[in-house]
Amino acid sequence: MAACTGLIVANLYYCQPLIVLIANEFKIPEASAGTITYLTQAGYAIGLFFMVPLGDKIERKKQILMTTFASVIALILAATAKSFFLLQIASLLIGITSIVPQLILPLAASLCAPEQRGKVVGTIMSGLLVGILLSRTLSGFIGQYLGWRSMFYIASGICLLIFFVIQNKFPVNKPQFKGSYGELIKSLFTLIKTQPILREATIINVFSFAQFGAFWTTMVLLLSGEPFHYNSATIGLFGIVGASGALAAPLVGKLGDKGGSRVAVGYGCLLILISFLVFYFSVESVIGIAIGIVFIDIGIQGVHISNQTRVYSLLPEARNRLNTVFMSFSFLGTAAGSAYGLFLWKLGGWHAVTIGCVALSVLSLLVYGLTYKVKSKNKV
């Protein structure tokens, strides 16, 4: 499940290093070519909101298989696109069909014992994080030597292989929701209203993901300018540093199983805060930036995995819908954080970005402290 999750989520990020190559082939400005990145993310948000909840209504393995096969078709459409407009359509479809990881996670949570849920979610999340962080490095390499279309062909082959792995290895998992699709979507808002742990976990995640988005967006601007002047290939190598932090994901999940997931959330928020303090003093230090990346990645994992474990512990029959609310707002936090980071960069450069993100850390810790009673009331 961890391997499938990482390989499929990578579909969302392959296009980013290929923008220049795509712009050159279709003879359009690079800024215009960059719209495929937004369309891919927009497609992911659409799929997340409208398709993930169906996992509580239809058999989960069947839904995962259908979505994975649709991803193969979308990737082939991108690889064979004869016009940029068709590539844009394909990018939107790639985003919609790449929600498979958010279908696998609730399935995994439903299969394991409660005392092992954090470790299981952490293990699968480690695969997802490695896929996110290394996909850009792989795509840049393939694009440079084989062309941008080859990356989409290779990705379609990977997803086809995953389809057969899922067919042979994943168990059947029957849903428990008996209502209509409209009632299913309406219940998302009911969950937000009635589940305080869901609200608390989601708000903290939004702040944490916003910091994550702000950092990775502005880090490129920092490393491409003085005193580093790194090219895109070199900057992409920092993803490997982040991937090393993903190895801590199962340990974070295990910590949550033993000492309470909420405790791990607090440690994660503190690590993110520390990472930006390190970044503030590392404006000219590669070693400092690398250390900060490890801290922020482990911190993000501590917050996200532990919160996800807590959310999955609420209502077993509504795990897909709980995940929809939790992840939809988390990814909105990432998008908002990217815009926030760019605004701060224009305002005062790297130091403004780090100070602004420290402020977000303080807000997340404030929410964590003010909602302490949620822990004792719900015992999650």
Secondary structure as UniProt FT lines:
FT   HELIX           2..9
FT   HELIX           10..12
FT   TURN            13..15
FT   HELIX           16..18
FT   HELIX           19..26
FT   HELIX           30..33
FT   HELIX           35..50
FT   HELIX           52..56
FT   HELIX           60..79
FT   HELIX           84..97
FT   HELIX           100..111
FT   HELIX           114..116
FT   HELIX           117..146
FT   HELIX           148..169
FT   HELIX           181..194
FT   HELIX           196..224
FT   TURN            226..228
FT   HELIX           232..236
FT   HELIX           238..245
FT   HELIX           246..248
FT   HELIX           249..259
FT   HELIX           261..280
FT   TURN            283..284
FT   HELIX           286..312
FT   TURN            313..314
FT   HELIX           316..318
FT   HELIX           319..370
FT   HELIX           372..378
//
